[in-house]
Amino acid sequence: MYRPARGHSAMAPAGRCPAGHDMPRSGRGCPACRRGRVVDLAAAADRSLPRAAVAAAVDAVAPGGQALWHLEQALATGPQALRLGAPPLAGRLAAELIARGSATLTARGCAACGRIGLPLTRGDAGAVCPRCRAWQLAAACSACGRVKPAATRTAAGQPLCEVCRRRAGRGSRRCGPCGKIAPIAVRGRGGQPDICVNCYRMPEAVCAVCGRRRECNFAATSRPVCPSCSPKATAACARCGQDRPPQARWPEGPVCDPCYTAALRHRGRCASCGQQRRLVVPPGPDPDTCSGCAGLPVTHACSDCGIEDKLYERGRCDRCSLRRRATALLAGPGGQLPARLTPVLEAICAARTPKSALNWLRRGPGAAMLADLAAGTLPATHQALDAHPRRRAADFLRQMLTAGGVLPPRDEELTRTGQWLAGVLEAAQPDAARRLVRAYATWQVMRRLRASAGRAARPRTYTAHARRNIRAAADFLAWLHSRGRALAACRQADVDSWLATGPAACQVRDFLSWAARHGHCPDFAVPGPVRATGPAASQDERWTLAARLLHDDTLDPTDRAAGCLLLLYGQQLSRIAAMTTSQITTRAGTVHVRLGNHDVPVPEPLGIVLTKLIRNGRTYTGTGSPARTSWLFPGGLPGQPVTAGRLGSRLRALGIYAKTGRRAALIDLAAQLPAAVLADLLGLAPGTAVRWMRQAGGDWSSYAAELARTRHHQP
């Protein structure tokens, strides 16, 4: 217990203390005497410093007034206040004494999160920072029911969390842009509406750090900084050890955002109840007990589905938030979801990454078009989507609606070729040339394309060759017109001059053959295109790449499967991209793939990759893609497979080139198998199989002829 210093007496006259110092009118005693008592208490707690140094530290922390009075109250409880660094004023004095060379005191951090340099207060387990103390005193919010620190209390004394306090705060009014009742960030002046905290956007400027034009802090100054480039305090993560901005501070210490997200999404079997839940005890990377068995409140539980996960908005996980937003977007004028759009809703909600689908709903132009379609302002027809100015977004939405059964399927490549042809005909000059190109394209090229599309069971019709033929016809007729000659007056010398203009000029052969058959011109001799053989990859390189694809588990299953089908079986990328899951079967524990008329057994590593690809699919598919698909390699467009171009770029990133790799595979197979077997197993045309066999040196008739010629010339 504190005892008055010598010279003090309770019988001192009014206006002066017993030591003769002038007394202030505050009624809290003499400041000079209080300073002496505080110095005495501090010197008793820390005997490693002289009294003069302690007095200087007291003067620096609490020069007088209420600060000195509060410091006296804290030190009167004993030296433990300085050793713990709590309350905050005692912690400041301890830090000042340490700075002046104290050998008794040490810097103390929060007993819960371990952070140093924060004001501390006494809690349930030692001195803790304000944030940890608030969580120690957390209670169920009287409005939302979630266990959170109380930001305020109602008139009845019930706790309210910060979110509910803001919703019920006096600053909430109707926002002008969104029309909702919410806290106001900018008050309306001069006839301008109020802007809530959700609609407010910071002024834009060029960030001085990243150089991009974005919303920035300090936009009116010479050094604006966007939120992404704004400096953030970092700390060593208690789990991964990386020096990153902490997303949360748990009992084991600060936790960065990747570790925080991974911990919230980690599931395991509880050692006590045996249920598959999020494990939280003991703190650290290896918990084995759920919060219910540990007697802790359940946090981060979705209010809709109840799953413990990282919450996205308003107490809901990202998947439940996606369903709510998609349902609101597709609701009709009466608030009811049209029955025809139910498959589209389920496809959007089945996205592998809900946040990507949420971003598409928020910012994608296709989402706005889908809302117009649900509201009835945009007709659900192919013609309406063709006329929309946002062509790419309309095409993506078309595939989504087609996969959901809202629109009938159509051959997009064939349709686009028809639209392209209209532009070519409009630009063709003169009128006679336009009529010839129209007749040729309509009755020769497009008719042949439609027949090919009707026969082949493939996802898309390849129209590049047809377009080149039409373009060659239009360019040839324009070239003749520039020379003052009509097609009927064209001669072989003119055709030869045209063929000398470039290697693509021979594409006119099909047009001239058609024109000669229909009497528009005489029959000309036009050489066909030279079949390019090109180099093939060496067999050592081919087998090295194949071994990597078969055994490297770090590669994407899509790349491994497609690369093996190319390097081992010589399949074209266009055929690989159009493969379906029905072509992969398993019998007697062996995986088979059907490339031609028969099932071909595949090596065990490739069989594992194919079955994994069928079971899990690709890691990324476009928003609105059906949950189940028959394509072995689904693409970014909903309901469509990957394109051959995209598949080729993925393989080139691994050092696999389609032409050289396929040639090496077919040459090797043709050297081992007869042409008939090769064509039957790999789905090749008989003539193609024979050509590959000859290129591989497997044609015995040519060998016999060469042998006879050699013997005939022997001396």
C-alpha positions, 0 to 999 in steps of 0.5 A, a space after each residue: 500500500 502506498 504511504 505518503 512521503 515525509 513532509 506531507 500532512 493531512 492538516 495542510 491548509 486549503 490551496 496548498 499541499 502538505 509540502 507547500 506546493 500550490 494546489 490546482 482547482 481540479 480537486 485531484 491533489 498536488 501534481 508535483 507530489 503526484 509526480 514524485 509518487 509516480 517516480 517512486 513507484 517506477 523506480 521501485 519497479 525498475 532498479 536498473 536505472 538511476 532516479 533521474 533517468 526514471 524521472 525524465 522518462 515519467 516527464 516524457 510520457 506523462 508531463 502532467 494532468 490526467 495522464 499523470 493521474 492515470 499513470 499513478 493509478 496503474 502503477 499503484 497496483 504493483 510493478 506488474 503493470 510495467 512488466 506486462 506493458 498494460 494498461 497503454 500508459 504503463 506500456 508507454 512508460 515501459 517502452 521509454 524506460 527500455 529506450 533509456 537503457 533499462 535492464 529489467 524490462 523487456 518489450 512485450 507483445 500481445 499475449 494472443 496474436 504476438 504483435 509488438 508495438 500496440 497498446 495493450 490492456 489486461 485480458 483473460 490471458 495476460 496483456 492483449 491488444 485492443 483487437 484481441 481483447 474485443 474478440 475475447 469479449 465477443 458475443 452474439 449480435 442481437 441483429 444478425 446472431 453472429 459471434 463478433 465484437 460488439 461495436 455498440 449496444 442497443 437501448 436495451 443493452 443488447 450488443 450490435 456488431 459493426 456491420 449491423 451498427 452501420 446498417 442501423 446508424 443515423 447516417 443511413 439514407 436512400 442512395 441516389 444511384 442504387 436507391 437503397 438505404 445504406 450509410 452515405 459516403 458523400 452527401 448530396 449538394 447542389 441538387 446532387 443525390 447522396 452516394 452510399 458507401 457501396 456506390 462511391 468510387 474514388 477519383 481516377 488518376 494515373 497511379 505513380 507506382 504502376 502507371 495505370 489509370 485507376 481509382 487512386 488515393 491522393 488523386 489531387 496530389 502529385 503522387 496518386 496511389 491506387 489501392 493495389 499499390 498502396 503500402 501495406 504493413 507486413 509480418 512473417 506468416 505464422 504458417 508459411 513464414 513469408 513476409 506478407 500483409 496479414 489477412 488475420 491474426 490468430 493465436 499462433 500469430 499473423 496469417 497471410 491471405 493464401 494461408 488464411 483461405 487455405 485454412 478456412 477451406 481445409 476439411 478433415 475428419 474430427 478426432 472427437 466426433 468423426 464428422 467431416 468439418 473444418 478443424 481449428 484446434 490445436 492452433 497451427 497447421 495440423 488441427 484435429 478437432 472441430 470448433 463444436 467439439 472444442 467448445 468454440 463458437 462456429 465462425 465463417 459458416 454460410 448463412 444459406 448452406 451452413 458450410 464452413 468456408 471463406 465467406 464472400 458477402 453478407 455471411 454467405 459463401 461464394 457459391 450461395 452468393 452466385 446462386 442468389 445473384 444469378 436467380 435475381 438476374 434471370 428473374 422475369 418481370 414478375 420476379 419468377 424464373 422462366 422455366 426455359 432458363 432453369 438449365 441456364 441457371 443451373 449451368 451458371 451455378 455449377 461453375 468450377 470457380 464461383 468467383 469467375 462466374 460472379 465477375 461475369 455476372 457483374 461486369 460481363 456484357 453477356 450477363 446484361 444481354 441475358 438479363 434483357 432476354 429474361 426481361 423480354 426486351 431481347 428476343 431469344 433468337 439467333 437473328 437477334 443475337 446476330 444483330 447485336 453490336 457486341 458480337 463476341 458477347 453475343 456469340 458466347 451467350 448463344 453457346 450458353 443458350 444452345 447448351 441449355 436448350 433455349 436456342 436450337 443448335 446451328 453450325 456457327 462456322 457455316 453460318 459465319 461463312 455465309 455472312 462473310 460471303 455476303 461481304 465478299 459479293 458486295 465488294 466484287 466488281 464488276 456485276 458480271 464477276 459478282 454474278 459468277 462468284 455468287 453462282 460458284 459460291 452458292 452451287 459449288 462451294 456452299 453446297 459442298 460445305 452443307 453436304 459435308 456438315 450433314 455427313 460428319 458428326 463433328 462439333 464444327 465445320 472447317 471452312 478455311 479451304 472453302 473461303 480460300 477458294 471463293 476469295 481466289 475466284 473473286 481476286 482472279 476475276 478482279 485481276 482479269 477486269 483490271 487487264 480489260 479481259 472477261 472470263 469468256 475471253 481468258 486464255 491459258 497465257 492469262 492463267 499462267 500469268 495469274 499463277 505466277 503472282 504467288 503460291 496461293 494463286 493455284 486456289 483458283 483451280 476449283 473455280 476454273 474447273 467449275 466454270 469450264 464445266 458450265 461453259 463460262 470459259 475454256 478448259 485450262 491446265 492448272 496444276 494442283 497444290 503441291 503436297 507439303 511433306 516437311 520434316 519429321 521429329 526424330 524418334 529419340 525426340 518423340 519418345 523423350 517427349 512421350 515419356 515426359 507426358 506419360 510420367 510427369 504428374 505436374 503437367 495438366 491432364 489435358 496436355 498429357 492426353 492430347 500430346 500422347 494421342 498426337 505423338 503415339 497415334 499420329 492423330 490430327 489436332 482437329 480430331 483430338 479436339 473433337 473426341 468424346 468420352 464415349 471413345 474411351 472404354 475400360 475392359 478387364 482393367 485395360 483402357 481402350 481408345 477408339 480412333 478408327 473402327 476398333 478399340 486400341 489398348 493404351 499404355 497404363 500411364 495414358 489410361 490413368 490420365 484419360 480416366 482422370 480427365 473423364 472423371 474431373 474434366 478440365 480445371 477451367 471451362 467457360 461460365 454457363 458450361 453444363 456440369 456434365 459434358 460428352 467432350 473429352 476436351 471441353 473448351 471455353 465456350 459453353 457446350 463446345 470442345 476446345 479448338 484445334 488452335 488452342 490445343 496446338 498452342 498449349 502443346 507448343 508451350 511444352 515443346 511439342 509441334 503438331 506437324 513434326 510430331 504427327 509425321 514422326 508417329 505415322 512414319 513409325 507406325 507405317 513402318 510396322 503395320 500394313 496400310 489396311 491395318 493402319 487405316 482401320 485402327 487410326 481412322 485414316 483414308 486408305 490412300 493416306 495410309 498407303 502414302 505414309 507407308 511409302 514414305 516410311 519405306 514399307 512399299 515392297 513393290 518399289 523395293 523390288 523394282 529398285 532391286 531389279 533396276 540395280 541388278 540390270 545395270 550391274 557389269 
